[in-house]
Amino acid sequence: MSLLDGKVAVVTGAGRGIGRAHALALAAAGARVVVNDLGGSVLGEGGDADAANAVAEEIRDAGGQAVANLASVADWDGAATIVEQAVRTFGQLDIVVNNAGINRPAAIADMTEADFDLEIAVHLKGTAAVTRAAAAHWRDRGPELGRALINTTSPVGLHPMPAGAAYGAAKAGIAAFTQVAAQELAELGIRANAIAPSGRTRMVEASDFVLAQMPRRDGFDRHLPEHIAPLIVYLASPLCRFTGRVFGVEGGDVVLFAPWDGEHLISNGDATWTPEGLAAALDPLPAQANTRAFFPGGRLDTVSPPHRTLKALAAVPRDS
């Protein structure tokens, strides 16, 4: 018996890259899969039905069960059709993997309204819309163990970088949204977790800077999307005991992130602080926080904000 026999899974953005690897792995583990993909470009434009259909056919050719869905996750009603199709075709829904994404990198001063709106719409709204439809279905069905919600944040959402304001904000929002979902949906038997994957995808290929962090290698290529899929199968399976957590994954490395931490406390008792008092109390505290980041290449000890940020600020002339 396979690990996910009898389960029904939805995977958004499953026509290529990481999402395709998720769908294939879930099917290989016994799940029946709804392969959702609008087929748009990396920038979130256009549509191509061939992507989702090809992956669904690939699953069927391997002896599994799958159907394609071409709805846009950024459309509230369209997102609902993904859940509806899963229930109509396979009679139930057990696993939701929100993976669909785009990337429109831009410095804040150069960012357009379309850049911001599309990033938020596909990543954050798309995750919320599909989750809302699934949660409503599960609520109507009543509590049942074995349900899993898996959302996709990013190393850039957890450790933000320049030229990624909209993308990073959306991905950070997904991490917070996942924690809320874990708390709200536990009574329905749902475990909600998120992954921050590092894999060589179309979005990576479109960025020379990011691609340089994920070079192709002979032997074990740690940046292949296929290395991420086993974590998805684990999080979707009865083997998983976690909820409300974020996992980083790259090649053979998996990290479990800690949430935001109230590292330092200053107290003025029952009196309101003055700005001068705050300045005096905060002055001894470090300007940077130590953190263990997980970027392409592995885990590293670093600080936030980066040294370059404080250096840039200090370099600005005093009379400017």
C-alpha positions as CSV (number, residue, x, y, z in Angstrom):
1,M,0.0,0.0,0.0
2,S,1.3,3.4,-1.0
3,L,1.6,6.3,1.5
4,L,-1.2,8.4,0.1
5,D,-3.6,5.7,-1.3
6,G,-7.1,6.9,-1.3
7,K,-6.2,10.5,-1.0
8,V,-7.1,13.3,-3.4
9,A,-4.7,16.2,-3.9
10,V,-4.8,19.6,-5.6
11,V,-1.5,21.2,-6.8
12,T,-1.6,24.7,-8.2
13,G,1.1,25.8,-10.6
14,A,1.7,22.2,-11.4
15,G,2.4,22.4,-15.1
16,R,6.1,23.0,-14.8
17,G,9.1,23.0,-12.4
18,I,8.5,22.5,-8.7
19,G,4.7,22.1,-9.0
20,R,5.1,19.4,-11.7
21,A,7.5,17.5,-9.4
22,H,5.0,17.8,-6.5
23,A,2.1,16.4,-8.7
24,L,4.2,13.5,-10.0
25,A,5.4,12.6,-6.5
26,L,2.0,12.8,-4.9
27,A,0.6,10.6,-7.7
28,A,3.5,8.1,-7.3
29,A,2.6,7.9,-3.6
30,G,-1.0,6.9,-4.5
31,A,-2.9,10.2,-4.5
32,R,-5.3,11.2,-7.3
33,V,-4.3,14.6,-8.4
34,V,-5.9,17.8,-9.8
35,V,-3.1,19.4,-11.8
36,N,-3.9,23.1,-11.9
37,D,-2.0,25.5,-14.1
38,L,-3.1,28.6,-16.1
39,G,0.0,28.2,-18.2
40,G,1.1,31.8,-17.9
41,S,4.6,33.2,-18.3
42,V,7.1,33.9,-15.5
43,L,5.7,37.5,-15.5
44,G,2.1,36.3,-15.1
45,E,1.0,36.9,-18.6
46,G,-0.8,34.8,-21.2
47,G,-2.0,31.2,-20.8
48,D,-1.2,27.8,-22.2
49,A,-3.4,24.8,-21.6
50,D,-0.7,22.4,-22.7
51,A,1.2,22.6,-19.4
52,A,-1.4,21.2,-17.1
53,N,-2.7,18.7,-19.6
54,A,0.8,17.3,-20.2
55,V,1.4,16.7,-16.6
56,A,-2.0,15.1,-16.0
57,E,-1.4,12.8,-19.0
58,E,2.1,12.0,-17.7
59,I,0.5,10.8,-14.4
60,R,-2.1,8.8,-16.2
61,D,0.5,7.2,-18.5
62,A,2.3,6.0,-15.3
63,G,-0.8,4.4,-14.1
64,G,-2.1,7.1,-11.8
65,Q,-5.2,9.2,-11.8
66,A,-5.2,12.9,-12.7
67,V,-7.2,15.7,-14.3
68,A,-6.1,19.1,-15.6
69,N,-7.5,22.4,-14.3
70,L,-6.8,25.7,-16.1
71,A,-8.2,28.2,-13.7
72,S,-6.3,31.2,-12.4
73,V,-5.7,31.1,-8.7
74,A,-5.8,34.9,-8.7
75,D,-9.5,34.8,-9.6
76,W,-11.7,34.1,-6.5
77,D,-14.3,32.2,-8.4
78,G,-11.7,30.4,-10.5
79,A,-9.9,29.2,-7.4
80,A,-13.2,27.7,-6.2
81,T,-13.5,25.7,-9.4
82,I,-10.3,23.9,-8.5
83,V,-11.7,22.5,-5.3
84,E,-15.1,21.8,-7.0
85,Q,-13.4,19.8,-9.8
86,A,-11.5,17.7,-7.2
87,V,-14.7,16.8,-5.4
88,R,-16.7,16.3,-8.6
89,T,-14.1,14.1,-10.2
90,F,-12.8,12.1,-7.3
91,G,-15.5,12.5,-4.6
92,Q,-13.3,14.2,-2.0
93,L,-10.4,16.5,-1.2
94,D,-7.6,15.7,1.3
95,I,-4.5,17.6,0.3
96,V,-4.0,21.2,-1.1
97,V,-0.6,22.3,-2.3
98,N,-0.5,26.0,-3.1
99,N,2.5,26.4,-5.4
100,A,1.4,28.7,-8.2
101,G,3.7,31.8,-8.6
102,I,5.2,34.4,-10.8
103,N,8.1,36.9,-10.5
104,R,8.3,40.5,-11.6
105,P,11.5,41.7,-9.9
106,A,11.9,45.5,-9.5
107,A,13.4,48.0,-7.2
108,I,10.8,49.8,-5.1
109,A,11.3,53.1,-6.9
110,D,10.9,51.4,-10.3
111,M,8.0,49.0,-9.3
112,T,4.8,49.4,-11.3
113,E,1.3,49.0,-10.1
114,A,1.1,45.9,-12.3
115,D,4.2,44.4,-10.8
116,F,2.8,44.8,-7.3
117,D,-0.8,43.7,-8.1
118,L,0.2,40.6,-10.0
119,E,2.7,39.4,-7.4
120,I,0.2,39.8,-4.6
121,A,-2.7,38.4,-6.7
122,V,-1.0,35.2,-7.8
123,H,1.0,34.4,-4.6
124,L,-0.9,35.8,-1.7
125,K,-4.4,36.1,-3.0
126,G,-4.1,32.8,-4.9
127,T,-3.0,31.0,-1.8
128,A,-5.9,32.6,0.2
129,A,-8.5,31.9,-2.5
130,V,-7.8,28.2,-3.0
131,T,-7.4,27.7,0.8
132,R,-10.7,29.5,1.5
133,A,-12.5,27.2,-1.0
134,A,-10.9,24.1,0.5
135,A,-11.6,25.2,4.1
136,A,-15.3,25.8,3.3
137,H,-15.6,22.4,1.7
138,W,-13.8,20.7,4.7
139,R,-16.0,22.6,7.2
140,D,-19.1,21.4,5.4
141,R,-17.8,17.8,5.5
142,G,-17.0,18.0,9.2
143,P,-13.8,17.1,11.0
144,E,-11.6,14.3,9.6
145,L,-8.0,13.4,10.3
146,G,-5.5,13.2,7.5
147,R,-6.1,16.5,5.7
148,A,-3.1,18.7,4.7
149,L,-2.6,22.2,3.5
150,I,0.9,23.0,2.2
151,N,1.7,26.6,1.1
152,T,4.8,27.9,-0.7
153,T,6.7,30.8,0.8
154,S,10.3,31.5,-0.3
155,P,13.8,32.1,1.2
156,V,13.2,35.7,-0.1
157,G,10.0,35.9,2.0
158,L,11.9,34.9,5.2
159,H,15.2,36.7,4.4
160,P,14.2,39.6,2.2
161,M,16.5,41.0,-0.5
162,P,16.7,44.1,-2.7
163,A,14.6,44.1,-5.9
164,G,12.0,41.7,-4.4
165,A,9.7,43.9,-2.4
166,A,6.4,42.7,-3.9
167,Y,7.5,39.1,-4.2
168,G,9.0,39.1,-0.7
169,A,6.0,40.8,0.9
170,A,3.7,38.2,-0.7
171,K,5.8,35.3,0.4
172,A,6.2,36.6,3.9
173,G,2.4,37.1,4.0
174,I,2.0,33.4,3.0
175,A,4.1,32.3,6.0
176,A,1.8,34.3,8.3
177,F,-1.3,33.1,6.5
178,T,-0.1,29.5,7.0
179,Q,0.2,30.0,10.8
180,V,-3.3,31.5,10.9
181,A,-4.7,28.5,8.9
182,A,-3.0,26.0,11.2
183,Q,-4.7,27.6,14.2
184,E,-8.1,28.0,12.6
185,L,-8.4,24.7,10.8
186,A,-6.9,22.3,13.4
187,E,-10.4,21.5,14.7
188,L,-11.2,20.1,11.2
189,G,-8.2,17.7,11.3
190,I,-6.1,19.9,9.0
191,R,-2.4,20.3,9.3
192,A,-1.1,23.5,7.6
193,N,2.5,24.0,6.9
194,A,4.6,25.9,4.4
195,I,7.8,25.3,2.5
196,A,10.5,27.7,1.3
197,P,12.1,25.8,-1.6
198,S,15.3,26.5,-3.5
199,G,15.1,24.9,-6.9
200,R,16.1,25.7,-10.5
201,T,12.8,26.8,-12.1
202,R,11.7,29.1,-14.9
203,M,11.8,32.0,-12.5
204,V,15.4,31.2,-11.5
205,E,16.4,30.8,-15.2
206,A,15.0,34.3,-15.9
207,S,17.3,35.9,-13.3
208,D,21.0,35.8,-13.9
209,F,21.7,36.8,-10.3
210,V,19.6,34.0,-8.8
211,L,20.7,31.5,-11.4
212,A,24.3,32.1,-10.5
213,Q,23.5,30.8,-7.0
214,M,22.2,27.6,-8.4
215,P,24.8,26.3,-10.9
216,R,24.3,23.0,-12.7
217,R,26.5,20.3,-11.4
218,D,27.6,16.8,-12.4
219,G,26.5,14.1,-10.1
220,F,24.0,15.1,-7.4
221,D,22.4,18.4,-8.6
222,R,21.0,19.9,-5.4
223,H,18.9,22.4,-7.3
224,L,16.6,20.0,-9.2
225,P,12.9,20.5,-8.4
226,E,12.5,16.8,-7.9
227,H,14.5,17.0,-4.6
228,I,11.8,19.1,-3.1
229,A,8.9,16.7,-3.7
230,P,9.6,14.2,-1.0
231,L,9.1,16.9,1.6
232,I,5.6,17.6,0.1
233,V,4.7,13.9,0.3
234,Y,5.9,13.8,3.9
235,L,3.9,16.9,4.9
236,A,0.8,15.5,3.1
237,S,1.1,12.1,4.7
238,P,0.1,10.6,8.1
239,L,3.9,10.5,8.9
240,C,3.8,14.3,9.5
241,R,3.2,15.5,13.1
242,F,3.8,19.3,12.4
243,T,1.4,22.1,11.8
244,G,1.9,25.9,11.6
245,R,5.6,25.5,10.7
246,V,7.8,26.5,7.8
247,F,10.4,24.2,6.2
248,G,13.2,25.2,4.0
249,V,14.4,22.6,1.4
250,E,17.3,22.5,-1.1
251,G,18.7,19.2,-2.4
252,G,19.3,17.0,0.5
253,D,19.0,19.7,3.1
254,V,15.9,20.5,5.1
255,V,15.6,23.2,7.8
256,L,12.8,23.9,10.2
257,F,12.4,27.6,10.7
258,A,11.6,29.3,14.0
259,P,9.0,32.1,14.0
260,W,9.6,35.7,14.8
261,D,11.1,36.1,18.3
262,G,10.7,38.9,20.8
263,E,14.5,38.9,21.4
264,H,14.9,42.0,23.6
265,L,12.5,43.7,26.1
266,I,12.8,47.1,27.6
267,S,10.2,48.2,30.1
268,N,9.2,51.5,31.6
269,G,6.8,50.0,34.1
270,D,3.5,51.7,34.2
271,A,4.8,54.9,32.7
272,T,4.7,56.0,29.0
273,W,8.0,56.3,27.3
274,T,9.4,59.5,26.0
275,P,11.4,59.5,22.8
276,E,14.5,60.5,24.7
277,G,13.9,57.7,27.2
278,L,13.5,55.2,24.4
279,A,16.7,56.4,22.8
280,A,18.6,55.9,26.0
281,A,17.1,52.5,26.7
282,L,17.5,51.2,23.1
283,D,21.0,52.5,22.6
284,P,22.8,49.5,24.2
285,L,20.9,47.0,22.1
286,P,22.4,45.7,18.8
287,A,21.4,47.3,15.6
288,Q,21.4,43.9,13.9
289,A,19.9,40.6,14.8
290,N,21.8,37.3,14.4
291,T,19.9,34.8,12.2
292,R,20.5,31.6,10.5
293,A,19.4,32.1,6.9
294,F,18.7,29.3,4.4
295,F,19.6,30.5,0.9
296,P,20.6,28.7,-2.2
297,G,23.8,26.9,-1.2
298,G,22.7,26.0,2.3
299,R,22.4,27.4,5.8
300,L,24.6,30.3,6.9
301,D,25.0,32.5,10.0
302,T,24.2,36.1,9.1
303,V,22.7,39.3,10.4
304,S,19.6,41.3,9.7
305,P,19.7,44.0,8.4
306,P,22.8,43.1,6.4
307,H,26.0,45.0,6.9
308,R,25.7,46.6,3.5
309,T,22.5,48.2,4.6
310,L,24.0,50.0,7.6
311,K,27.1,50.9,5.6
312,A,24.9,52.5,2.9
313,L,23.0,54.4,5.5
314,A,26.1,55.6,7.2
315,A,27.6,56.8,3.9
316,V,24.8,59.3,3.2
317,P,26.2,62.8,3.9
318,R,24.8,64.4,7.1
319,D,23.7,67.6,5.4
320,S,21.8,65.8,2.6
